[in-house]
Amino acid sequence: MSFYDTLRHFADSYGLVVMLLIFLALCAWPFRPGSKNRNRAAARSIFKDGIDGE
């Protein structure tokens, strides 16, 4: 088996699983316990300068 075939096999099997796990972890990251205050601060940060940039 060539080096390309070995890498292709890895990407088709384990690489896909790793990418799926990373995707799920990044989707769940904002919902972890203790992140409520940081999420709220990020959501309201666009309003910190006031209306119309005052």
PDBQT receptor file of N, H, CA, C and O in Angstrom, charges set to zero:
ATOM      1  N   MET A   1       0.830  -1.167   0.000  1.00  0.00    +0.000 N 
ATOM      2  CA  MET A   1       0.000   0.000   0.000  1.00  0.00    +0.000 C 
ATOM      3  C   MET A   1       0.889   1.251   0.000  1.00  0.00    +0.000 C 
ATOM      4  O   MET A   1       1.855   1.328   0.759  1.00  0.00    +0.000 OA
ATOM      5  N   SER A   2       0.565   2.206  -0.835  1.00  0.00    +0.000 N 
ATOM      6  H   SER A   2      -0.220   2.143  -1.452  1.00  0.00    +0.000 HD
ATOM      7  CA  SER A   2       1.373   3.417  -0.939  1.00  0.00    +0.000 C 
ATOM      8  C   SER A   2       1.063   4.361   0.222  1.00  0.00    +0.000 C 
ATOM      9  O   SER A   2       0.104   4.170   0.969  1.00  0.00    +0.000 OA
ATOM     10  N   PHE A   3       1.897   5.373   0.344  1.00  0.00    +0.000 N 
ATOM     11  H   PHE A   3       2.676   5.528  -0.264  1.00  0.00    +0.000 HD
ATOM     12  CA  PHE A   3       1.722   6.369   1.399  1.00  0.00    +0.000 C 
ATOM     13  C   PHE A   3       0.400   7.104   1.212  1.00  0.00    +0.000 C 
ATOM     14  O   PHE A   3      -0.301   7.383   2.185  1.00  0.00    +0.000 OA
ATOM     15  N   TYR A   4       0.055   7.419  -0.045  1.00  0.00    +0.000 N 
ATOM     16  H   TYR A   4       0.624   7.192  -0.835  1.00  0.00    +0.000 HD
ATOM     17  CA  TYR A   4      -1.215   8.082  -0.336  1.00  0.00    +0.000 C 
ATOM     18  C   TYR A   4      -2.388   7.222   0.104  1.00  0.00    +0.000 C 
ATOM     19  O   TYR A   4      -3.334   7.734   0.703  1.00  0.00    +0.000 OA
ATOM     20  N   ASP A   5      -2.347   5.938  -0.177  1.00  0.00    +0.000 N 
ATOM     21  H   ASP A   5      -1.579   5.522  -0.664  1.00  0.00    +0.000 HD
ATOM     22  CA  ASP A   5      -3.437   5.044   0.211  1.00  0.00    +0.000 C 
ATOM     23  C   ASP A   5      -3.566   4.955   1.722  1.00  0.00    +0.000 C 
ATOM     24  O   ASP A   5      -4.673   4.876   2.254  1.00  0.00    +0.000 OA
ATOM     25  N   THR A   6      -2.429   4.968   2.413  1.00  0.00    +0.000 N 
ATOM     26  H   THR A   6      -1.529   5.032   1.981  1.00  0.00    +0.000 HD
ATOM     27  CA  THR A   6      -2.451   4.929   3.875  1.00  0.00    +0.000 C 
ATOM     28  C   THR A   6      -3.103   6.190   4.437  1.00  0.00    +0.000 C 
ATOM     29  O   THR A   6      -3.943   6.114   5.334  1.00  0.00    +0.000 OA
ATOM     30  N   LEU A   7      -2.712   7.351   3.906  1.00  0.00    +0.000 N 
ATOM     31  H   LEU A   7      -2.030   7.413   3.178  1.00  0.00    +0.000 HD
ATOM     32  CA  LEU A   7      -3.315   8.599   4.366  1.00  0.00    +0.000 C 
ATOM     33  C   LEU A   7      -4.792   8.662   4.009  1.00  0.00    +0.000 C 
ATOM     34  O   LEU A   7      -5.603   9.161   4.789  1.00  0.00    +0.000 OA
ATOM     35  N   ARG A   8      -5.136   8.165   2.848  1.00  0.00    +0.000 N 
ATOM     36  H   ARG A   8      -4.478   7.760   2.214  1.00  0.00    +0.000 HD
ATOM     37  CA  ARG A   8      -6.538   8.166   2.421  1.00  0.00    +0.000 C 
ATOM     38  C   ARG A   8      -7.375   7.285   3.339  1.00  0.00    +0.000 C 
ATOM     39  O   ARG A   8      -8.487   7.659   3.709  1.00  0.00    +0.000 OA
ATOM     40  N   HIS A   9      -6.857   6.128   3.709  1.00  0.00    +0.000 N 
ATOM     41  H   HIS A   9      -5.953   5.823   3.409  1.00  0.00    +0.000 HD
ATOM     42  CA  HIS A   9      -7.566   5.237   4.622  1.00  0.00    +0.000 C 
ATOM     43  C   HIS A   9      -7.751   5.896   5.986  1.00  0.00    +0.000 C 
ATOM     44  O   HIS A   9      -8.826   5.805   6.580  1.00  0.00    +0.000 OA
ATOM     45  N   PHE A  10      -6.706   6.560   6.486  1.00  0.00    +0.000 N 
ATOM     46  H   PHE A  10      -5.833   6.634   6.003  1.00  0.00    +0.000 HD
ATOM     47  CA  PHE A  10      -6.800   7.256   7.771  1.00  0.00    +0.000 C 
ATOM     48  C   PHE A  10      -7.851   8.360   7.714  1.00  0.00    +0.000 C 
ATOM     49  O   PHE A  10      -8.660   8.497   8.632  1.00  0.00    +0.000 OA
ATOM     50  N   ALA A  11      -7.843   9.145   6.643  1.00  0.00    +0.000 N 
ATOM     51  H   ALA A  11      -7.186   9.035   5.897  1.00  0.00    +0.000 HD
ATOM     52  CA  ALA A  11      -8.797  10.245   6.517  1.00  0.00    +0.000 C 
ATOM     53  C   ALA A  11     -10.222   9.723   6.392  1.00  0.00    +0.000 C 
ATOM     54  O   ALA A  11     -11.153  10.348   6.901  1.00  0.00    +0.000 OA
ATOM     55  N   ASP A  12     -10.405   8.610   5.735  1.00  0.00    +0.000 N 
ATOM     56  H   ASP A  12      -9.650   8.102   5.321  1.00  0.00    +0.000 HD
ATOM     57  CA  ASP A  12     -11.744   8.048   5.556  1.00  0.00    +0.000 C 
ATOM     58  C   ASP A  12     -12.290   7.403   6.819  1.00  0.00    +0.000 C 
ATOM     59  O   ASP A  12     -13.504   7.254   6.958  1.00  0.00    +0.000 OA
ATOM     60  N   SER A  13     -11.428   7.023   7.730  1.00  0.00    +0.000 N 
ATOM     61  H   SER A  13     -10.442   7.145   7.617  1.00  0.00    +0.000 HD
ATOM     62  CA  SER A  13     -11.919   6.333   8.929  1.00  0.00    +0.000 C 
ATOM     63  C   SER A  13     -11.722   7.173  10.181  1.00  0.00    +0.000 C 
ATOM     64  O   SER A  13     -12.683   7.738  10.703  1.00  0.00    +0.000 OA
ATOM     65  N   TYR A  14     -10.514   7.262  10.661  1.00  0.00    +0.000 N 
ATOM     66  H   TYR A  14      -9.733   6.803  10.238  1.00  0.00    +0.000 HD
ATOM     67  CA  TYR A  14     -10.251   7.947  11.926  1.00  0.00    +0.000 C 
ATOM     68  C   TYR A  14     -10.333   9.460  11.793  1.00  0.00    +0.000 C 
ATOM     69  O   TYR A  14     -10.773  10.138  12.721  1.00  0.00    +0.000 OA
ATOM     70  N   GLY A  15      -9.921   9.990  10.670  1.00  0.00    +0.000 N 
ATOM     71  H   GLY A  15      -9.564   9.439   9.916  1.00  0.00    +0.000 HD
ATOM     72  CA  GLY A  15      -9.986  11.435  10.467  1.00  0.00    +0.000 C 
ATOM     73  C   GLY A  15     -11.410  11.942  10.529  1.00  0.00    +0.000 C 
ATOM     74  O   GLY A  15     -11.667  13.011  11.084  1.00  0.00    +0.000 OA
ATOM     75  N   LEU A  16     -12.341  11.187   9.964  1.00  0.00    +0.000 N 
ATOM     76  H   LEU A  16     -12.133  10.319   9.513  1.00  0.00    +0.000 HD
ATOM     77  CA  LEU A  16     -13.744  11.569   9.995  1.00  0.00    +0.000 C 
ATOM     78  C   LEU A  16     -14.282  11.565  11.420  1.00  0.00    +0.000 C 
ATOM     79  O   LEU A  16     -15.050  12.451  11.796  1.00  0.00    +0.000 OA
ATOM     80  N   VAL A  17     -13.891  10.590  12.202  1.00  0.00    +0.000 N 
ATOM     81  H   VAL A  17     -13.268   9.871  11.897  1.00  0.00    +0.000 HD
ATOM     82  CA  VAL A  17     -14.332  10.507  13.596  1.00  0.00    +0.000 C 
ATOM     83  C   VAL A  17     -13.767  11.676  14.403  1.00  0.00    +0.000 C 
ATOM     84  O   VAL A  17     -14.475  12.267  15.219  1.00  0.00    +0.000 OA
ATOM     85  N   VAL A  18     -12.510  12.006  14.180  1.00  0.00    +0.000 N 
ATOM     86  H   VAL A  18     -11.936  11.526  13.517  1.00  0.00    +0.000 HD
ATOM     87  CA  VAL A  18     -11.886  13.115  14.897  1.00  0.00    +0.000 C 
ATOM     88  C   VAL A  18     -12.568  14.438  14.540  1.00  0.00    +0.000 C 
ATOM     89  O   VAL A  18     -12.849  15.249  15.421  1.00  0.00    +0.000 OA
ATOM     90  N   MET A  19     -12.835  14.654  13.251  1.00  0.00    +0.000 N 
ATOM     91  H   MET A  19     -12.607  13.995  12.535  1.00  0.00    +0.000 HD
ATOM     92  CA  MET A  19     -13.509  15.886  12.843  1.00  0.00    +0.000 C 
ATOM     93  C   MET A  19     -14.922  15.958  13.414  1.00  0.00    +0.000 C 
ATOM     94  O   MET A  19     -15.377  17.042  13.778  1.00  0.00    +0.000 OA
ATOM     95  N   LEU A  20     -15.617  14.843  13.500  1.00  0.00    +0.000 N 
ATOM     96  H   LEU A  20     -15.247  13.962  13.205  1.00  0.00    +0.000 HD
ATOM     97  CA  LEU A  20     -16.953  14.827  14.086  1.00  0.00    +0.000 C 
ATOM     98  C   LEU A  20     -16.902  15.166  15.569  1.00  0.00    +0.000 C 
ATOM     99  O   LEU A  20     -17.742  15.921  16.056  1.00  0.00    +0.000 OA
ATOM    100  N   LEU A  21     -15.941  14.626  16.286  1.00  0.00    +0.000 N 
ATOM    101  H   LEU A  21     -15.258  14.012  15.890  1.00  0.00    +0.000 HD
ATOM    102  CA  LEU A  21     -15.802  14.931  17.706  1.00  0.00    +0.000 C 
ATOM    103  C   LEU A  21     -15.455  16.393  17.950  1.00  0.00    +0.000 C 
ATOM    104  O   LEU A  21     -15.968  17.009  18.885  1.00  0.00    +0.000 OA
ATOM    105  N   ILE A  22     -14.584  16.951  17.111  1.00  0.00    +0.000 N 
ATOM    106  H   ILE A  22     -14.167  16.451  16.352  1.00  0.00    +0.000 HD
ATOM    107  CA  ILE A  22     -14.247  18.366  17.242  1.00  0.00    +0.000 C 
ATOM    108  C   ILE A  22     -15.472  19.223  16.962  1.00  0.00    +0.000 C 
ATOM    109  O   ILE A  22     -15.718  20.194  17.677  1.00  0.00    +0.000 OA
ATOM    110  N   PHE A  23     -16.243  18.882  15.938  1.00  0.00    +0.000 N 
ATOM    111  H   PHE A  23     -16.043  18.092  15.357  1.00  0.00    +0.000 HD
ATOM    112  CA  PHE A  23     -17.453  19.619  15.602  1.00  0.00    +0.000 C 
ATOM    113  C   PHE A  23     -18.447  19.587  16.758  1.00  0.00    +0.000 C 
ATOM    114  O   PHE A  23     -19.005  20.623  17.119  1.00  0.00    +0.000 OA
ATOM    115  N   LEU A  24     -18.671  18.432  17.335  1.00  0.00    +0.000 N 
ATOM    116  H   LEU A  24     -18.217  17.590  17.042  1.00  0.00    +0.000 HD
ATOM    117  CA  LEU A  24     -19.618  18.312  18.447  1.00  0.00    +0.000 C 
ATOM    118  C   LEU A  24     -19.145  19.088  19.674  1.00  0.00    +0.000 C 
ATOM    119  O   LEU A  24     -19.951  19.704  20.372  1.00  0.00    +0.000 OA
ATOM    120  N   ALA A  25     -17.846  19.057  19.933  1.00  0.00    +0.000 N 
ATOM    121  H   ALA A  25     -17.192  18.557  19.366  1.00  0.00    +0.000 HD
ATOM    122  CA  ALA A  25     -17.303  19.798  21.077  1.00  0.00    +0.000 C 
ATOM    123  C   ALA A  25     -17.471  21.304  20.872  1.00  0.00    +0.000 C 
ATOM    124  O   ALA A  25     -17.814  22.019  21.814  1.00  0.00    +0.000 OA
ATOM    125  N   LEU A  26     -17.235  21.790  19.659  1.00  0.00    +0.000 N 
ATOM    126  H   LEU A  26     -16.956  21.209  18.895  1.00  0.00    +0.000 HD
ATOM    127  CA  LEU A  26     -17.387  23.216  19.401  1.00  0.00    +0.000 C 
ATOM    128  C   LEU A  26     -18.846  23.650  19.437  1.00  0.00    +0.000 C 
ATOM    129  O   LEU A  26     -19.141  24.782  19.822  1.00  0.00    +0.000 OA
ATOM    130  N   CYS A  27     -19.755  22.778  19.047  1.00  0.00    +0.000 N 
ATOM    131  H   CYS A  27     -19.515  21.859  18.735  1.00  0.00    +0.000 HD
ATOM    132  CA  CYS A  27     -21.181  23.103  19.126  1.00  0.00    +0.000 C 
ATOM    133  C   CYS A  27     -21.664  23.125  20.571  1.00  0.00    +0.000 C 
ATOM    134  O   CYS A  27     -22.541  23.919  20.912  1.00  0.00    +0.000 OA
ATOM    135  N   ALA A  28     -21.116  22.281  21.417  1.00  0.00    +0.000 N 
ATOM    136  H   ALA A  28     -20.403  21.636  21.140  1.00  0.00    +0.000 HD
ATOM    137  CA  ALA A  28     -21.539  22.199  22.814  1.00  0.00    +0.000 C 
ATOM    138  C   ALA A  28     -20.830  23.227  23.701  1.00  0.00    +0.000 C 
ATOM    139  O   ALA A  28     -21.279  23.483  24.818  1.00  0.00    +0.000 OA
ATOM    140  N   TRP A  29     -19.736  23.818  23.223  1.00  0.00    +0.000 N 
ATOM    141  H   TRP A  29     -19.372  23.610  22.315  1.00  0.00    +0.000 HD
ATOM    142  CA  TRP A  29     -18.922  24.729  24.036  1.00  0.00    +0.000 C 
ATOM    143  C   TRP A  29     -19.715  25.893  24.634  1.00  0.00    +0.000 C 
ATOM    144  O   TRP A  29     -19.531  26.171  25.819  1.00  0.00    +0.000 OA
ATOM    145  N   PRO A  30     -20.576  26.584  23.905  1.00  0.00    +0.000 N 
ATOM    146  CA  PRO A  30     -21.304  27.714  24.510  1.00  0.00    +0.000 C 
ATOM    147  C   PRO A  30     -22.319  27.295  25.574  1.00  0.00    +0.000 C 
ATOM    148  O   PRO A  30     -22.749  28.130  26.370  1.00  0.00    +0.000 OA
ATOM    149  N   PHE A  31     -22.703  26.037  25.603  1.00  0.00    +0.000 N 
ATOM    150  H   PHE A  31     -22.354  25.359  24.957  1.00  0.00    +0.000 HD
ATOM    151  CA  PHE A  31     -23.732  25.572  26.533  1.00  0.00    +0.000 C 
ATOM    152  C   PHE A  31     -23.163  24.933  27.791  1.00  0.00    +0.000 C 
ATOM    153  O   PHE A  31     -23.907  24.366  28.591  1.00  0.00    +0.000 OA
ATOM    154  N   ARG A  32     -21.859  25.020  27.969  1.00  0.00    +0.000 N 
ATOM    155  H   ARG A  32     -21.255  25.481  27.319  1.00  0.00    +0.000 HD
ATOM    156  CA  ARG A  32     -21.248  24.403  29.150  1.00  0.00    +0.000 C 
ATOM    157  C   ARG A  32     -21.615  25.204  30.397  1.00  0.00    +0.000 C 
ATOM    158  O   ARG A  32     -21.897  26.399  30.305  1.00  0.00    +0.000 OA
ATOM    159  N   PRO A  33     -21.614  24.560  31.548  1.00  0.00    +0.000 N 
ATOM    160  CA  PRO A  33     -21.931  25.282  32.788  1.00  0.00    +0.000 C 
ATOM    161  C   PRO A  33     -20.868  26.359  33.063  1.00  0.00    +0.000 C 
ATOM    162  O   PRO A  33     -19.675  26.134  32.861  1.00  0.00    +0.000 OA
ATOM    163  N   GLY A  34     -21.311  27.496  33.515  1.00  0.00    +0.000 N 
ATOM    164  H   GLY A  34     -22.281  27.678  33.679  1.00  0.00    +0.000 HD
ATOM    165  CA  GLY A  34     -20.393  28.564  33.857  1.00  0.00    +0.000 C 
ATOM    166  C   GLY A  34     -20.100  29.537  32.735  1.00  0.00    +0.000 C 
ATOM    167  O   GLY A  34     -19.366  30.502  32.945  1.00  0.00    +0.000 OA
ATOM    168  N   SER A  35     -20.643  29.319  31.560  1.00  0.00    +0.000 N 
ATOM    169  H   SER A  35     -21.239  28.534  31.389  1.00  0.00    +0.000 HD
ATOM    170  CA  SER A  35     -20.352  30.221  30.455  1.00  0.00    +0.000 C 
ATOM    171  C   SER A  35     -21.459  31.240  30.221  1.00  0.00    +0.000 C 
ATOM    172  O   SER A  35     -21.396  32.020  29.271  1.00  0.00    +0.000 OA
ATOM    173  N   LYS A  36     -22.449  31.238  31.063  1.00  0.00    +0.000 N 
ATOM    174  H   LYS A  36     -22.500  30.604  31.835  1.00  0.00    +0.000 HD
ATOM    175  CA  LYS A  36     -23.593  32.128  30.876  1.00  0.00    +0.000 C 
ATOM    176  C   LYS A  36     -23.173  33.596  30.902  1.00  0.00    +0.000 C 
ATOM    177  O   LYS A  36     -23.600  34.368  30.044  1.00  0.00    +0.000 OA
ATOM    178  N   ASN A  37     -22.359  33.990  31.854  1.00  0.00    +0.000 N 
ATOM    179  H   ASN A  37     -22.012  33.363  32.551  1.00  0.00    +0.000 HD
ATOM    180  CA  ASN A  37     -21.946  35.392  31.971  1.00  0.00    +0.000 C 
ATOM    181  C   ASN A  37     -21.099  35.840  30.784  1.00  0.00    +0.000 C 
ATOM    182  O   ASN A  37     -21.269  36.955  30.291  1.00  0.00    +0.000 OA
ATOM    183  N   ARG A  38     -20.189  34.984  30.318  1.00  0.00    +0.000 N 
ATOM    184  H   ARG A  38     -20.050  34.077  30.718  1.00  0.00    +0.000 HD
ATOM    185  CA  ARG A  38     -19.355  35.336  29.167  1.00  0.00    +0.000 C 
ATOM    186  C   ARG A  38     -20.192  35.446  27.901  1.00  0.00    +0.000 C 
ATOM    187  O   ARG A  38     -19.957  36.337  27.084  1.00  0.00    +0.000 OA
ATOM    188  N   ASN A  39     -21.160  34.560  27.725  1.00  0.00    +0.000 N 
ATOM    189  H   ASN A  39     -21.350  33.836  28.389  1.00  0.00    +0.000 HD
ATOM    190  CA  ASN A  39     -22.026  34.617  26.550  1.00  0.00    +0.000 C 
ATOM    191  C   ASN A  39     -22.888  35.871  26.581  1.00  0.00    +0.000 C 
ATOM    192  O   ASN A  39     -23.076  36.519  25.551  1.00  0.00    +0.000 OA
ATOM    193  N   ARG A  40     -23.404  36.212  27.730  1.00  0.00    +0.000 N 
ATOM    194  H   ARG A  40     -23.252  35.686  28.567  1.00  0.00    +0.000 HD
ATOM    195  CA  ARG A  40     -24.228  37.418  27.858  1.00  0.00    +0.000 C 
ATOM    196  C   ARG A  40     -23.393  38.669  27.598  1.00  0.00    +0.000 C 
ATOM    197  O   ARG A  40     -23.856  39.597  26.935  1.00  0.00    +0.000 OA
ATOM    198  N   ALA A  41     -22.168  38.701  28.114  1.00  0.00    +0.000 N 
ATOM    199  H   ALA A  41     -21.791  37.948  28.653  1.00  0.00    +0.000 HD
ATOM    200  CA  ALA A  41     -21.291  39.854  27.880  1.00  0.00    +0.000 C 
ATOM    201  C   ALA A  41     -20.947  39.981  26.395  1.00  0.00    +0.000 C 
ATOM    202  O   ALA A  41     -20.888  41.093  25.871  1.00  0.00    +0.000 OA
ATOM    203  N   ALA A  42     -20.722  38.873  25.724  1.00  0.00    +0.000 N 
ATOM    204  H   ALA A  42     -20.770  37.970  26.150  1.00  0.00    +0.000 HD
ATOM    205  CA  ALA A  42     -20.418  38.916  24.298  1.00  0.00    +0.000 C 
ATOM    206  C   ALA A  42     -21.622  39.378  23.496  1.00  0.00    +0.000 C 
ATOM    207  O   ALA A  42     -21.475  40.121  22.526  1.00  0.00    +0.000 OA
ATOM    208  N   ALA A  43     -22.807  38.947  23.892  1.00  0.00    +0.000 N 
ATOM    209  H   ALA A  43     -22.927  38.343  24.681  1.00  0.00    +0.000 HD
ATOM    210  CA  ALA A  43     -24.019  39.329  23.172  1.00  0.00    +0.000 C 
ATOM    211  C   ALA A  43     -24.320  40.811  23.335  1.00  0.00    +0.000 C 
ATOM    212  O   ALA A  43     -24.844  41.438  22.415  1.00  0.00    +0.000 OA
ATOM    213  N   ARG A  44     -23.998  41.376  24.481  1.00  0.00    +0.000 N 
ATOM    214  H   ARG A  44     -23.572  40.867  25.229  1.00  0.00    +0.000 HD
ATOM    215  CA  ARG A  44     -24.304  42.785  24.739  1.00  0.00    +0.000 C 
ATOM    216  C   ARG A  44     -23.155  43.724  24.411  1.00  0.00    +0.000 C 
ATOM    217  O   ARG A  44     -23.296  44.938  24.559  1.00  0.00    +0.000 OA
ATOM    218  N   SER A  45     -22.028  43.195  23.971  1.00  0.00    +0.000 N 
ATOM    219  H   SER A  45     -21.914  42.209  23.851  1.00  0.00    +0.000 HD
ATOM    220  CA  SER A  45     -20.852  44.040  23.724  1.00  0.00    +0.000 C 
ATOM    221  C   SER A  45     -21.070  45.010  22.577  1.00  0.00    +0.000 C 
ATOM    222  O   SER A  45     -20.421  46.056  22.535  1.00  0.00    +0.000 OA
ATOM    223  N   ILE A  46     -21.957  44.699  21.651  1.00  0.00    +0.000 N 
ATOM    224  H   ILE A  46     -22.484  43.850  21.685  1.00  0.00    +0.000 HD
ATOM    225  CA  ILE A  46     -22.190  45.619  20.538  1.00  0.00    +0.000 C 
ATOM    226  C   ILE A  46     -22.951  46.857  20.982  1.00  0.00    +0.000 C 
ATOM    227  O   ILE A  46     -22.981  47.850  20.255  1.00  0.00    +0.000 OA
ATOM    228  N   PHE A  47     -23.567  46.823  22.161  1.00  0.00    +0.000 N 
ATOM    229  H   PHE A  47     -23.542  46.016  22.752  1.00  0.00    +0.000 HD
ATOM    230  CA  PHE A  47     -24.342  47.952  22.663  1.00  0.00    +0.000 C 
ATOM    231  C   PHE A  47     -23.581  48.795  23.678  1.00  0.00    +0.000 C 
ATOM    232  O   PHE A  47     -24.141  49.748  24.220  1.00  0.00    +0.000 OA
ATOM    233  N   LYS A  48     -22.320  48.470  23.949  1.00  0.00    +0.000 N 
ATOM    234  H   LYS A  48     -21.865  47.695  23.509  1.00  0.00    +0.000 HD
ATOM    235  CA  LYS A  48     -21.609  49.153  25.025  1.00  0.00    +0.000 C 
ATOM    236  C   LYS A  48     -21.304  50.614  24.708  1.00  0.00    +0.000 C 
ATOM    237  O   LYS A  48     -21.128  51.407  25.634  1.00  0.00    +0.000 OA
ATOM    238  N   ASP A  49     -21.236  51.000  23.428  1.00  0.00    +0.000 N 
ATOM    239  H   ASP A  49     -21.379  50.356  22.676  1.00  0.00    +0.000 HD
ATOM    240  CA  ASP A  49     -20.963  52.383  23.062  1.00  0.00    +0.000 C 
ATOM    241  C   ASP A  49     -22.205  53.240  23.004  1.00  0.00    +0.000 C 
ATOM    242  O   ASP A  49     -22.108  54.452  22.816  1.00  0.00    +0.000 OA
ATOM    243  N   GLY A  50     -23.353  52.649  23.158  1.00  0.00    +0.000 N 
ATOM    244  H   GLY A  50     -23.432  51.664  23.311  1.00  0.00    +0.000 HD
ATOM    245  CA  GLY A  50     -24.600  53.398  23.108  1.00  0.00    +0.000 C 
ATOM    246  C   GLY A  50     -25.199  53.411  21.714  1.00  0.00    +0.000 C 
ATOM    247  O   GLY A  50     -24.667  52.805  20.784  1.00  0.00    +0.000 OA
ATOM    248  N   ILE A  51     -26.290  54.096  21.589  1.00  0.00    +0.000 N 
ATOM    249  H   ILE A  51     -26.723  54.588  22.345  1.00  0.00    +0.000 HD
ATOM    250  CA  ILE A  51     -27.006  54.145  20.320  1.00  0.00    +0.000 C 
ATOM    251  C   ILE A  51     -26.338  55.156  19.393  1.00  0.00    +0.000 C 
ATOM    252  O   ILE A  51     -25.947  56.237  19.832  1.00  0.00    +0.000 OA
ATOM    253  N   ASP A  52     -26.207  54.814  18.126  1.00  0.00    +0.000 N 
ATOM    254  H   ASP A  52     -26.525  53.936  17.769  1.00  0.00    +0.000 HD
ATOM    255  CA  ASP A  52     -25.627  55.672  17.087  1.00  0.00    +0.000 C 
ATOM    256  C   ASP A  52     -24.186  56.073  17.404  1.00  0.00    +0.000 C 
ATOM    257  O   ASP A  52     -23.735  57.133  16.970  1.00  0.00    +0.000 OA
ATOM    258  N   GLY A  53     -23.473  55.262  18.137  1.00  0.00    +0.000 N 
ATOM    259  H   GLY A  53     -23.839  54.401  18.490  1.00  0.00    +0.000 HD
ATOM    260  CA  GLY A  53     -22.067  55.524  18.408  1.00  0.00    +0.000 C 
ATOM    261  C   GLY A  53     -21.798  56.723  19.295  1.00  0.00    +0.000 C 
ATOM    262  O   GLY A  53     -20.736  57.339  19.205  1.00  0.00    +0.000 OA
ATOM    263  N   GLU A  54     -22.737  57.054  20.137  1.00  0.00    +0.000 N 
ATOM    264  H   GLU A  54     -23.600  56.554  20.210  1.00  0.00    +0.000 HD
ATOM    265  CA  GLU A  54     -22.576  58.216  21.031  1.00  0.00    +0.000 C 
ATOM    266  C   GLU A  54     -21.516  57.976  22.065  1.00  0.00    +0.000 C 
ATOM    267  O   GLU A  54     -21.253  58.848  22.894  1.00  0.00    +0.000 OA
TER     268      GLU A  54
